Amino acid sequence: MPARVSLRTDFTAEDLRKLAAKSSDANQSRRLLSLAAVRDGMRRGDAARIGGMDRQTLRDWVHRFNAEGPDGLVDRKSPGPRRRLSAEQLDELERIVEAGPDFEKDGVVRWRRVDLQRVIKERFDVDYHVRHVGQILHDLGFSHVSTRPQHPEQDADVIEAFKKTSPRKVEETLKDVAPGTPVEIWFQDEMRLGQKNSRVRQWARKGTRPRQPADLRYQNAYLFGAICPARGTGAAIMMPTADTEAMQAHLDEIAMAVAPGAHAVILMDQAGWHITGALTLPENLSLLFLPPKSPELNPVENIWQYLRQTWLANRVFDTYDAILDAGCQAWNNLIALPDVITSIGTRGWAKVGQ
């Protein structure tokens, strides 16, 4: 039999019972009561039963109490198994994932868990199950998401420079506008909507892959849309083609939507029907062109995504009129949600210079 462990003497039985009464931890309380019984001279086996444990377990708690006092009687979370990758190795893995694969070297265009399983084995000589690789990625702050398109010739420096200088560019655009005129910032773009419609992700049972109709016909129309995030409003028209005539009609529509007495600066890309000199610009509008190959500067691109994912995708349009009706209804649904327009369309860099 192991020798009896003496209980530290700086707590009386009464002290231990008072601590048990005040504790909000039921397990700590019952252990304190067992130790109070030991302090009173009760046999160790009987004292252990008061706390719902056996004598050996009581002995272990006596050791903890002697070393740490009442705090030592609180349950502690197990730290779990030690990670087989060090902090430095995890940092390196994070950089590898962030940088993405090199096709010539790695043979893939995107990292899959099985690819990273191989990389971890080759770099760090550690074997993980592919599911564990997914957990590591989650712990490092990564998630499996869809990518956004990017033009291969896009210049990130040009985009950042435009954001920084946009207030000054807006002021330059307004140089012929009377001082004190209220100014609105608008964004404009076009979206093709047709029978070859898009499909979007949806919730479904694990292990299944839902089917959605996919029309192969080619009739389509163009939704010309513009938003003013500050006012939570917009203006749009549906047209059979995207050309100068359609753009003129849209500018006239926007001009009627601008607040009375205000002047609107419309930011848009440099499509041919935007920059042509054949356009007649309404007096209450000015145009400011975004840098080429930078659609992410235009929040109307996000508006199109919202319209498709909410009201337009996964549908079949049997006639041209059905396409027009769907586009008009989707836009009218959006206009009824001014907070959504403001939330999606607001860009901190798009403002009138100070």
FIVEXZA-421075 format. One record per residue (C-alpha): x, y, z; residue number from 1. Coordinates in steps of 0.001 Angstrom, whole numbers, plus 524288, in hexadecimal, padded with zeros to 5 digits. Each point is the difference from the previous one (the first is absolute). Layout:
<recs>
c1:c2:c3:n
X:Y:Z:NUM
...
</recs>
This chain:
<recs>
c1:c2:c3:n
80000:80000:80000:1
80560:80D90:7FCE4:2
802D7:808C7:80B7C:3
7F564:8095D:80406:4
801F1:80DDB:7FAA7:5
7FEBD:80A8F:80A56:6
7F6AD:80B20:7FD48:7
80591:80DD0:80092:8
7FC75:806A2:80CC6:9
7FD22:80E17:7FC19:10
7F182:7FD0B:7FD87:11
7F6EC:7FB43:80AD4:12
7F456:7F73B:7FD77:13
7F736:80BC8:801EB:14
807F7:807D3:7F5FB:15
7FE90:7F520:7F60B:16
7F142:7FF11:801FB:17
7FE75:80EBD:7FE6D:18
807B9:7FF6A:7F343:19
7F766:7F4C9:7FB5F:20
7F3B5:807E1:802DB:21
80506:80BD0:7F853:22
80527:7F877:7F443:23
7F814:80016:7F36D:24
80732:7F3BB:7FB7B:25
7F8AF:7F3F2:804CD:26
80BD5:7F71C:7FE41:27
808C0:8091E:807B7:28
7F5BF:800C8:80AD3:29
7FEEB:7F13E:801DE:30
80EC6:7FE9B:80054:31
800FB:80A9F:80A49:32
7F5BF:7F8EA:8082C:33
807CF:7F34D:7FF2D:34
80C35:80726:80491:35
7F84E:80662:80B08:36
7FC12:7F257:80480:37
80E4E:7FBE0:7FF8E:38
80383:80BF4:80832:39
7F590:7FBC2:809E1:40
806F2:7F2D9:80132:41
7F68C:7F79C:7F821:42
80586:7F3C2:7F9BE:43
8050A:802B1:7F25C:44
7F701:7F635:7F973:45
7F3EE:805FA:80652:46
804AF:80DCD:7FCD0:47
801FE:7FC07:7F1D3:48
7F1FE:7FB17:7FEEC:49
7FAE7:80D5E:80450:50
805F8:8059E:7F3A5:51
7FB91:7F4BA:7F764:52
80DA3:7FA7F:7FDB6:53
808B5:7F4E4:80441:54
80B41:800D8:809A0:55
80A9C:800A8:7F588:56
7F92D:80B25:7F91A:57
7FEEB:8072F:80CF4:58
80EA8:7FE04:801C7:59
80263:80667:7F2AF:60
7F7AC:80BBB:803BA:61
80737:80145:80CF7:62
80CA3:80135:7F83E:63
7F9D9:80A9F:7F770:64
7FA73:8070F:80BD7:65
80D01:7FFB0:80733:66
806EA:805A0:7F426:67
7F62A:80A2C:7FB71:68
7F5C8:801E7:80A92:69
7F167:8009B:7FCCC:70
802B9:80406:7F1CD:71
80689:7F2E7:7FDFC:72
7F2E0:7F93B:801EF:73
7FA1D:805E0:7F397:74
7FF15:7F766:7F3DF:75
80985:803B7:7F549:76
7FE09:7FE4C:7F191:77
808E8:7F61E:7FA02:78
80975:806C8:7F6BC:79
7FDEE:7F4D7:7F67D:80
80A9D:7F9DC:7F7C8:81
80BB2:8087A:7FCDE:82
80035:80537:7F21F:83
809A2:7F90B:7F771:84
802D9:80C7D:7F881:85
8076B:80A89:8074C:86
7FBBD:80E34:8000B:87
80A9E:8030A:7F608:88
7FB72:7F4F2:7F727:89
7F1E5:8048B:800FA:90
80462:80DAF:7FC35:91
806EA:7FA61:7F42E:92
7F412:7F7F2:7FC50:93
7F79E:80C34:80111:94
808FD:80715:7F67D:95
7FF86:7F476:7F69D:96
7F128:7FFD7:7FFF6:97
7FF49:80ECA:7FEB7:98
8094D:80036:7F468:99
7F8FB:7F4FC:7F8D5:100
80633:7F537:7F7E7:101
809E8:801B6:7F521:102
7FA73:7F80F:7F4B7:103
80D5A:7FCB5:7FA52:104
804DC:7FB37:80D25:105
7F3E6:7FAE8:806DE:106
7F81C:7FB5C:7F446:107
7F317:805D4:804A9:108
7F945:80D21:7FE69:109
7F9F6:80045:80DA7:110
8030E:7F9D0:80D00:111
7F7A5:7F468:803E1:112
80131:7F9B6:80D3F:113
80652:7F41F:7F9E3:114
80A39:808C5:7F981:115
8032D:80697:80CD7:116
80085:7F2B8:8068C:117
80AFC:7FCB1:7F678:118
806B5:80D2F:8021E:119
7FFCD:7FE31:80EBF:120
805FC:7F288:7FE9A:121
80A94:804CA:7F6AE:122
8034E:80C79:80772:123
7FE70:7FBD0:80E19:124
80002:7F116:7FF8D:125
7F2E2:7FF8D:80714:126
7F4B1:7F742:7FBDB:127
7F23D:8055C:801B1:128
7F2E8:7FA8B:7FBD5:129
7F9FE:808B0:7F59F:130
7F4F6:803BA:8096B:131
80A11:80499:809E6:132
8061A:80881:7F575:133
7F2C0:80680:7FE80:134
7FF7A:8028F:80EA3:135
80D95:8060A:7FFB8:136
7FBD4:808F9:7F4E6:137
7F3F5:803EB:807C3:138
8084F:802D8:80C0A:139
8090B:8086F:7F7AB:140
7F46D:80841:7FBB6:141
7FDB6:7FA68:7F269:142
7F2EC:7FC17:7FA22:143
7FC19:7F9B9:7F314:144
7FA20:80B1F:7F7F1:145
7FD56:80374:7F1EE:146
80A12:808A7:7F978:147
7FD4A:80D29:7F9B3:148
8040B:80254:7F1E6:149
80BCC:808A6:7FD6C:150
804EC:8050F:7F303:151
80DA3:7FA60:7FD70:152
8052A:80D81:7FC4E:153
7FA47:80707:80BB8:154
8091B:8097C:806F4:155
7FD61:80044:80EAC:156
807E5:80C8A:801A1:157
7F735:8070C:7F64E:158
7F3EE:7FBC8:8079B:159
80583:804A4:80CF7:160
80454:80CD6:7F9FE:161
7F250:80233:7FAA3:162
7F9F8:7FDB5:80D5F:163
8093C:809B3:80667:164
7FE05:80A85:7F5D2:165
7F185:7FDFC:7FD34:166
7FB65:80B85:8088D:167
808E1:8090C:7F850:168
7FB7E:7FA03:7F327:169
7F1DD:80248:803F7:170
8032E:80E3B:802E7:171
80673:80175:7F2C5:172
7F409:7FA1C:7F98C:173
7F793:80A2C:806DB:174
8082A:80BCD:7FC31:175
7F51E:80590:7F760:176
7F521:7FD61:809D9:177
7FB15:80BAA:807C1:178
805CE:800BE:80DD1:179
7F6C8:7FB52:80A9A:180
7F8E5:7F669:7F719:181
7FCF3:7F345:80735:182
807F5:7F4D9:7FA45:183
7FC27:7F1AE:7FEF1:184
80944:7F4C2:7FD1A:185
7FA44:7F596:7F70D:186
80570:7F35C:7FA3D:187
7FB96:7FA4E:7F2E2:188
8018D:7F325:7F8C1:189
7F8DE:7F62E:7F744:190
7FC7A:7F1BA:801BE:191
7FC3A:7F639:7F591:192
7F416:7F81D:803D0:193
7FB8C:7F506:7F73F:194
7FBCF:7F212:7FDE1:195
80DB4:7FAB8:802A6:196
7FE13:8035D:80E3F:197
80916:7FDEC:80B83:198
7FEEE:7F61B:80B00:199
803D6:802F4:80DF7:200
8037D:7F84D:80C26:201
7F514:7FB42:808BC:202
7FE40:7F842:80C89:203
7FE20:7F179:7FDC2:204
8017E:7F319:8071E:205
80DEE:7FB59:8018D:206
803BC:7F659:7F588:207
7F638:80573:7F625:208
801E0:8095B:7F4A8:209
7F343:806F6:7FC8E:210
7FC69:8022D:7F1C9:211
7FB06:80CE0:7FA79:212
7FAD8:802D3:7F24E:213
80A10:804E7:7F634:214
7FA91:805FB:7F387:215
808B9:7FFA4:7F3F0:216
7F8AA:80A36:7F804:217
80606:80D3A:7FD23:218
7F5BC:80AA3:80143:219
8045A:80A9F:80964:220
7FE67:80E18:803EB:221
80826:809D7:80767:222
7FCB9:8060B:80D12:223
8062C:80D81:80108:224
8009A:80390:80E60:225
80525:80B07:8086A:226
7FFA1:8020E:80EB1:227
801F1:80B39:80962:228
80456:7F95E:80CA9:229
7FE93:80C38:8084E:230
7F18D:80116:7FC9D:231
7FD8B:7F16A:7FEF6:232
7F9DA:80184:7F2A7:233
802C4:7FCFC:7F1C7:234
7FB86:800EE:7F1EB:235
7FF82:7F563:7F5A3:236
7FAEF:7FC76:7F291:237
7FF48:7F344:7F85A:238
80543:8008D:7F20D:239
801CB:7F5EF:7F518:240
80E41:803CB:7FDC0:241
80B0A:806E9:806F6:242
80359:80B75:7F73B:243
80045:80ED2:7FF46:244
7F14C:8013A:7FE23:245
7FD6D:7F7BB:80C11:246
80A0B:80797:807D6:247
7F9B8:80CEC:7FC33:248
7F2DE:7FB0C:804A2:249
805F8:7FBD1:80CD6:250
806B0:80D13:8025A:251
7F2F8:806C3:7FDCA:252
7F9C2:7F69E:809D1:253
80A8E:802B6:80A26:254
7FE85:80EAD:7FE0C:255
7F1AE:7FF01:803D7:256
80381:7F838:80C46:257
809D9:809F0:80534:258
7FA88:80836:80B27:259
7FA5E:80D18:7FB7F:260
80A77:80A83:7FFCA:261
80B11:7F624:801E2:262
80AE4:7FC0D:7F6B3:263
80451:7F1D0:7FE79:264
80D97:7FAD5:7FD50:265
7FE9B:7F29E:7F9BE:266
80B65:7F685:80142:267
80065:7F5BA:7F551:268
8094C:7F789:7F843:269
8059C:803B2:7F2B9:270
7F73A:7F7FA:7F720:271
7FF3F:80577:7F243:272
7F1F0:804B0:8018B:273
803F3:80725:80C91:274
80B29:8080C:7FA86:275
7FA9F:8031A:7F283:276
7FE82:80E44:7FC65:277
7F2B0:7FCEA:7FA14:278
7F9B4:8009B:80D7B:279
7F88F:80C36:803F8:280
80248:801B6:80E8D:281
7F492:80573:807EB:282
80352:80CB0:80711:283
7FF0A:7F9EA:80D95:284
80995:7F4FA:7FD15:285
80ED0:7FED2:7FF21:286
807A2:7F3AA:7FCA8:287
80C1B:7FACB:806E4:288
8064F:7F405:7FA0B:289
805D7:7F501:80801:290
80D78:7FA88:7FCB7:291
7FFDB:7F532:7F5BA:292
7FF69:7F1BA:80405:293
7FB1C:80322:80DC7:294
7F1BE:7FBB7:80146:295
80149:7FE5B:80EC2:296
8001E:80ED5:8013E:297
7F1E0:8002C:7FB56:298
7F639:7FB73:80A50:299
7F5A0:7FE05:7F594:300
80769:7F369:7FD05:301
7FC1D:7FBAF:80DB9:302
7F219:8047C:7FD63:303
7FF7B:7F6FF:7F430:304
804AE:7F4BC:80869:305
7F594:80307:80A20:306
7F53B:80075:7F5A1:307
8044E:7F31B:7FA02:308
8017C:7F8C9:80CD2:309
7F33B:80523:80593:310
7F656:800CC:7F4AE:311
805A6:7FC39:7F2C4:312
8087D:7F3BF:80095:313
7FAD1:7F208:7FE86:314
7F4F0:8048A:7F724:315
7FBEC:7FD76:7F1ED:316
7FAA2:80B30:7F7C1:317
7F7B4:7FADA:7F4CA:318
7FE93:80CE3:7F8B8:319
806B6:80D0B:7FE5C:320
7F4DD:80685:8074E:321
80259:7F6B3:80B6A:322
80E28:8049C:80076:323
7FB8D:80E36:80053:324
7F5E5:7FD4C:80A8B:325
809EA:7F8C6:8087E:326
80A2D:80AC2:7FEE5:327
7F64A:80AD0:802F5:328
7FA2E:7F8A6:80B82:329
80D74:7FD27:805C6:330
803E1:80E4F:7FF06:331
7F32D:804A5:805E6:332
8020B:7F655:80B25:333
80D54:8061F:8024F:334
7FAE5:80DFC:7FFC5:335
7F675:7FC19:80AB0:336
80BD9:7FCE2:80893:337
80779:80CD8:80170:338
80803:7FAE7:80B76:339
804FA:7F4E1:7F76F:340
80428:8099A:7F569:341
80740:80827:80A0E:342
8064C:7F423:8064F:343
804A6:7FA0B:7F337:344
8036B:80C8C:7F8F4:345
806DD:8088B:80A00:346
80E84:80200:7FD6B:347
8079E:80851:809A0:348
8091E:80515:7F586:349
7F4F4:804FA:7F73C:350
7FCE1:80D82:80523:351
800CF:80E40:7FCC3:352
80D7D:805AF:8030D:353
801AC:808AB:80BBD:354
</recs>
